[in-house]
Amino acid sequence: MGLAIGIGFYEVAIISCFFLSSVLTVLHKADLHYRAQSNELDIYAELKHIAGVTNFMNAIKLDGTKISNLELKKAKELDNHMIGLKMILTLPEKINYSEYILKLHSLENVLTIEEIV
């Protein structure tokens, strides 16, 4: 668009701007719809200490949830004992994400847990 404006094709630049914004709007809505129908959940969790990671992962696996793309990170807080986990959970069936996150938050040693959008 910048090149089109630079050489004087203002009409083409305006049309392409409207086209691009409409395509981005449609793709964003399609992405939201896909995420709502999916049984995959991206989460970030902070645990009190490294010993709680095994218990947290075992509690997740109990109901048949599969864990993939697990990343251990330094927690956002300054406390050295806290551990951050970023992971993708594949749930065995379609359930309400809010209820599942609340269930995970009630586990022992979990400080915070949030969905990554």
Legacy VTK file of the C-alpha trace (Angstrom):
# vtk DataFile Version 3.0
C-alpha trace
ASCII
DATASET POLYDATA
POINTS 117 float
0.000 0.000 0.000
2.841 2.371 0.759
4.246 1.886 -2.697
0.828 2.434 -4.288
0.387 5.689 -2.359
3.938 6.734 -3.234
3.295 6.523 -6.957
-0.134 8.121 -6.762
-2.531 5.165 -6.857
-4.632 6.376 -3.936
-7.766 4.522 -5.029
-5.925 1.188 -5.202
-4.393 1.788 -1.762
-7.788 2.578 -0.205
-9.435 -0.461 -1.817
-6.608 -2.750 -0.704
-6.824 -1.312 2.833
-10.546 -2.173 3.034
-9.856 -5.601 1.531
-7.095 -6.354 4.042
-9.140 -5.216 7.034
-12.122 -7.337 5.960
-9.931 -10.416 5.438
-8.321 -9.950 8.866
-11.743 -9.577 10.501
-13.074 -12.744 8.865
-9.949 -14.746 9.751
-10.049 -13.538 13.355
-13.676 -14.650 13.724
-12.846 -18.004 12.118
-9.943 -18.445 14.561
-12.170 -17.693 17.553
-14.774 -20.169 16.277
-12.123 -22.860 15.761
-10.719 -22.338 19.271
-14.196 -22.562 20.787
-14.836 -25.904 19.024
-11.395 -27.338 19.765
-10.527 -29.553 22.697
-7.005 -28.100 22.980
-6.188 -25.605 25.692
-3.012 -23.505 25.985
-2.245 -22.692 29.602
0.396 -21.023 31.745
0.645 -22.159 35.377
2.829 -21.023 38.249
3.644 -23.541 40.955
5.120 -22.972 44.424
8.174 -25.157 43.849
9.660 -27.716 41.478
8.439 -30.654 43.602
4.851 -29.781 42.731
5.366 -30.239 38.984
5.084 -34.027 39.113
1.922 -33.923 41.224
0.405 -31.274 38.941
1.133 -33.288 35.785
-0.154 -36.532 37.316
-3.386 -34.814 38.355
-3.856 -33.549 34.795
-3.240 -36.979 33.277
-5.724 -38.708 35.614
-8.761 -37.765 33.517
-7.122 -38.702 30.205
-5.807 -35.254 29.298
-2.666 -35.328 27.157
0.147 -32.831 27.688
2.237 -31.560 24.791
4.739 -28.766 24.180
5.680 -28.502 27.841
8.004 -25.601 28.662
9.487 -24.912 32.074
10.124 -21.225 32.634
11.195 -18.926 35.377
8.111 -17.652 37.122
7.059 -14.051 36.580
7.605 -13.286 40.253
10.992 -12.729 41.872
10.748 -15.745 44.190
13.378 -18.292 43.094
11.351 -21.311 44.217
8.387 -20.634 41.937
8.243 -22.455 38.616
6.311 -21.498 35.490
4.841 -24.090 33.138
3.551 -23.390 29.656
1.802 -26.302 27.974
-0.873 -27.402 25.550
-3.514 -29.711 26.978
-5.582 -31.984 24.741
-8.746 -32.745 26.655
-10.455 -36.135 26.181
-13.821 -34.483 25.487
-15.225 -31.014 24.951
-15.722 -29.328 28.334
-16.059 -25.790 29.608
-12.558 -24.280 29.730
-13.374 -21.987 32.661
-14.489 -24.883 34.838
-11.424 -26.923 33.899
-9.077 -24.040 34.729
-10.818 -23.584 38.097
-10.375 -27.300 38.750
-6.653 -27.021 37.971
-6.329 -23.923 40.147
-7.644 -25.866 43.131
-4.775 -28.387 42.911
-2.075 -28.357 45.556
0.935 -26.033 44.962
-0.769 -24.112 42.123
-0.436 -20.354 42.607
-1.883 -19.055 39.348
-3.145 -20.571 36.145
-4.399 -18.822 33.030
-5.385 -19.594 29.466
-3.092 -18.306 26.752
-5.167 -16.803 23.978
LINES 1 118
117 0 1 2 3 4 5 6 7 8 9 10 11 12 13 14 15 16 17 18 19 20 21 22 23 24 25 26 27 28 29 30 31 32 33 34 35 36 37 38 39 40 41 42 43 44 45 46 47 48 49 50 51 52 53 54 55 56 57 58 59 60 61 62 63 64 65 66 67 68 69 70 71 72 73 74 75 76 77 78 79 80 81 82 83 84 85 86 87 88 89 90 91 92 93 94 95 96 97 98 99 100 101 102 103 104 105 106 107 108 109 110 111 112 113 114 115 116
